[in-house]
Amino acid sequence: MKKKTLKKSRLAALLTHEKWGGVAVPLLAIVLAFITASVVLLAMGKSPVTAFLSFLQGSGFVPKAKYGGGQGLLTDLFNTLNTLAPLTLASLAFIIAFKAGLFNIGIAGQMLISGFTATVIVGYSGLNGLIAKPLVVVVGIITGGLVGALIGWLKYRFNIHEVVASVMINYIISYGTGFFINTYFANALTRSMQICSDASRLTFMNVQISGMKCNIPLGILLALAAAFLVKFIFDKTVFGFELKAVGNNPVCARYTGINVGSRFIFSMAFSGMLAGLAGVVYFLGTYNTILPKTLPSMGFDAIAVAMLGNASPIGSIFSGILISIFQCGSNYMSSAVGVPKEIASLITGILLMFSACGGFFRYMAQRRVDRERDEQRAAEKAARTDGKEAVK
């Protein structure tokens, strides 16, 4: 019994540790999600080991038994990186606003308007790649930043909650872009938006590497650079410190001289810029078309990635890899195991559920640590009392 209590105490201490708690809590959520998903798979009569292995095989982290012509391990791996890039950028967009105490649920709309604007201005322009690719990035950042700044200004000027403003703007963007696509830019056959030029696309298509056709995403470099930039801003700059101060306590931050209203606007603008970058990487990189009146689901998946990564810029990269494995490996898992590919969405939902419980895990662990500390103090006090009585 004593040994069991010791193990629980170590787990509680790890979850509440100042340095390692940020890693331990997401890992606990992942372990609990895998256990729950394994129970579901076993109830369906399927092997969890086979299922999870097939996810890795479908996403290019483990070789498959055989491949089609011109494809291989690197083909699947680069496809996963192509999904990871916009997902990481979108999660960083959420983290920026979240650190400032804001909830940017309009990432999907900011991705859509940025992808649409960049396609219309640059994708159809006929510019060469040396000009078109950087210009796509610039247009996406500016467009997303303007939309984000608008949401922040509405909160600052009229006290309109950012969630309400984001949702309403999402509707406006979805139906507005849908109107223009259907009226001016629709493909006559697919009814989606006409594809952009290869020169403006942020993915090099069908590149031969060791005899395998690979789609190499430029967006992954942008995503990694953005993650380290966001970490640097929060850790090393006054601006990042002020954003965190506003997020922790806006009233206290105002008394220290921080302009809370301007920080709301700047944080949402910065969040929108990253969402816009995610949009151009998604629509002019991973895909090459836009469906009218359809918001990208990745804008909402990014919230799960950010929460699973403990709202950390570097953590979002690793949580994004995990979610991308489930998304990209779902088709192969479905054929290999014989279950619907929607099981991948179920596992993602389970991960989101447990990652959302991170605060509860910390709370229960802190209660355990406090109780053990009180018991230790009571035991030491009793020992001192017994010692005094023995001396007498």
N, C-alpha and C positions, 0 to 999 in steps of 0.2 A: 504493500500500500504506500509505503514511504517513497519507494522508487517511482511509482506512478505519479505521485504528487510533485516530485522533483522535475519530471519531464514536462508536466503542465506549466510549472513555474518557469521553466526555461523558454517554453513557447510564448508565454505571456510577456516575459522580459524581452524577447526578440521582437515581438509585434509592437511593443512600446518603445523600443530603442530609438534614440534620436537619429542615429546614422543608418541603421539597417532596417528600421521599421518600414521605410518607404519601399524596400525590396521585398520584405517578408510578407506584407499584407497582400500585394498582387500575386505573389507565388502561392499563398494560401488560397486565394480565390481561384487560381488556375487549377490547383490540385482538387479542390472541392468540385469544380466544374467538370473535370475529367472523370472523377468518381461518379458523379451524377449521370453524365453522358454514357459511361460504361454500363450503368444499371439499365438505362433506356435501351441500349444496344443488346444487352443480354436478354431483356424482356422481349425483344424482337427476334431472338434466336440467332443473333449475329455475334461474331467475335470482336470485342473492342480493340484487341491488339491488331487484328487484320484491318479494321476500319481506320484506326489512327495511322497505321503504316501506309495505307492507300492514300490518305491525305498528303503525306510527305512525298509519296511517289508522284501524285498528280501535280504537285507544286514544284517539282524539280529538286527536292532535297535528298531523295533516295531514288536510285535507278529503277525503272520499270522492267518488267520481263522482256518486253519488246516494244519497238517504236515504229511509227509509220515512215514512209519514205521522206528523207530529208529532215527528219526530226530527231531529237535526242534529249538528253538530260538538260543541256544548256537551253534548249528551246523552252522547256517548261519553267526553268529557273528565271529566265529573262521575262517571261510572261508574268510570273509572280512579282518580279521587281517593277514591272509596268503597272501592276495594281497597287503595290506598296507605295509608290511615289506620291500619287495624289492623296491616298489615304493618310499618309504621314503629314503632308502639308495641311490637310483639312483638320486633323487632330491638333496640330500646332495652332491653327487659327482659333480653335475652341479654347485651348489652354491660355492664350494671351488674354482673352476676355475673361475667362474664369478666374485667373489670378487677380484681376482687377475687380472681382465681385460681380461680374456680368455674365449672362448666359446667352451666348450667341447661337440661337437655334436657326438663324438664317443663313448658315454656311452653304446649304444646298442652293439657295437662290443666288447667293453671291458667286458660287461656282458657275451656275448657269448663265447669268448675265455676262460674266467675264469671258466664258467660252464663246458665247454668241457674238459679243462685240469684237473679240479678237479674230474670229472666223470671218466676219463681214469686212472688217477693216484690212486685215493682213492676209487671211487665208484665201481670199479671192483676188488679191492684188497682183499676182504674178511677179512679185519681188523674188530675188535670188535668196538662197538659204542663209548667207552671211548677214543679210539685213533682216529677212523675215523672221527667223527664229528668235533673235534678241527682241525684235519689235513685238512679237507675240507675248513674250514675258512682260514687257513694259506695259502693254495695253491691258493685260490681265491684272497686273498689280494695281494700276491706276483705277480701273473700273471697280474692282472689288473694294479698294480703299475708299472710294467715294461713297459706295453704298453703305459700308460699315460706318463711315463718319456721319452719314445721315442718321443712322439709327442712334449713334451716340449723342448727336446734337438734339434729336427729339427727346431723349431722356434728360439731357441737361436743360434744355429750354422749356419743355412742356411737361416734364416728369412722366413721359409715356414709357411704361415698362419695356425694356429691350425685347422681351419675349413676344409681347403683343405687336410691337413695331416690326420685328423680324418676320413673324408669321404673316402679317398683312403684306409686307413687301415681297415675301416669297410668292404669294398669290399674284401680285401685280406683275412680277417678273415672269412667272410661269405662263400666265395667259397673254402677257404682252409679247414675249418672244414667240409664243405659239402662233399668235396672229401674224407676225411678220414672216415666220417660217412658212406657214401655210399659204400666205399671200404672195411672197416674193422669192423665197429661197427653197421651196420644197422640191425634192426629187420626184419626178412624175411617176416613177415605179414604186419606190419604197415609202413615199410621202414623208420621209424624214428630211433633214436639212442636207443640201448638197455638200459633198466632201470638199475639204480644203486642198490646197496644193501640197505636193510632197515637200516642197522647199520650206513651207511654214510649219510642217508637222514636227513635233518634239520627240519623235521616235524614228529611228533608222530601221526601216522595214526590210526583212528578208536578207539580213547580213549573214554571209557564210562564215561560220567559225568551226573549224575542224570537221567540215562536211555537213554541219547542221545549220538550218535556217533559224536565225534568231532575230527578234525584234528588240533592238537595244534602246532603252529609254534614257533620254537626257534628263528627264524629270527626277530620277533617283539622285543625281548629283545636286540638283536644286533642293531636294528634300533634306538631304544630309547637311548641306550647308545651312539651310534655314533652321534646322534643329539645334546646331551648335551656336548659331547666331542668337536664337531665342534664349538659350541657356546663358550665354555671355551677358545678354541684356539684363536678365533677372539677377545674375550673380555678381556682376561687376559694375553696373551703371546706376547712376542716381535715378534715371527714368524708371528702370526696373524696380528699384527699391520703392519709389513712390507709387507705382502700380500695385505692388503687394501691400503697401500701407493702406491704400484706398480700399483694396479688397478685404483686408482684415477688419478695418474699422474706419469708415469714411468720416465719421464725426470727429474722431481723434485726429485723423489725417488733416482735416480742415483746420483744427486748432493749431497744428504745427506749421501752418502756412502753405500747405499743398493745395493747389487749385484743383479741387475734386472734379468740378465740371469739365475742365479741359482734359483731365486724365481719363474721364469717361469717353470723351470724343476720340482722343488719341489711341486709347486701347482698342476701341471698336474699329477705328480706321486701320490700325496695325493688324487686327484680326481679319478685317475684310481684305487687306492686301494679301495675306497668306491664303485666304479662301479663294481669292481671284487667281493666285498662282496655281492653286490646286485645280481650279476650273480649267485653265488652259492646258495643264498637264494631262487632265482627264479627257477633255473633249478634243484636243489637238495632239494628243499623245497616245493614251491608252485606246481611245476610240477615235473615230474620225467623222463623226456625225452627231447631230442633236435631234432627239425626238421631241416634237412639239408638245407643249403643255405637260412635260414630264420632268420633275425635279430629280436630280441624281440621288439615289439612295445612299451613296457614299457620304454625302453631307451629314446624314444622320448616323451612319456607322462610325463616323469620326468621333462622336461623343463617347461611344463605347470604348474606342481605342484610347482616348484621352483618360477616361476613368480607370481603365485597366492598367494604364501606364502610370497611375498615381499622379496625374496632371503634371508629369515631368517631361520636358522636351526629349531627353534621351530615352526615358521609359516608353514614350510613344513610338519610338522606332521599333523596340522589341515587341511591344503589344501589337503594333501594326503588322509585323512579320507573322505573328501567331494568327491574327484574323485573316491575313492574306492567304496563309496556308489553307485555312478552311474554305475560303471563297474559291481559290484557284484549284484546289484538289477535290472539290465536291463532285465534279462530273466523273472523274476516274474512280473515286470512292463509290459512287453510285453503281457503276458498271462492275467494279471488282467485288463489292460486298453484296450487291443486290438489294439495296435499300434506296428510297427516294433521295435525290440530292438535297432536298429541303432539310435533311437531317443536319446539314452543315449550318443552316440558319438557326436551327434549334440549339445546336451547341454554342453558337455565337450568342444567342439569347441567354443561355444558361451562364455563359461567361459574364455577360453584362449584369445579370442579376447578382452574382456573387461579388463582382467588382463594385457594384453599388452598395454592397454591405460592408465595404472596407471600414467606414466610420464606426459601424456597429462592432466589428471585430476589435478595433482599437479600444473602443469603450469597454467591452467586456474584459479585454486583456488588462486595461488600466485598473479596472475594479479588482481583478485578481491580484495584481501587483500591490495595490493599496491595502487590500485585506491581509496579504502575507506580511507586508511591512508592519501593519498594526499588530498582527499576532507576534511578530518578532520583538517588537518593542514591549508588548505585554509580557512576553516570556523573560526578556532581560530585566524588566522591572521586578517581576516575581522572584527572579534569581537573586537580585540585589537585596530584596526584602528578606528572603530566606537566609542570605549570608549575614545580614545584620543581626537577625534573631539568633543565629548560631553563635555569633560572637558574644552576645549577651548571655 
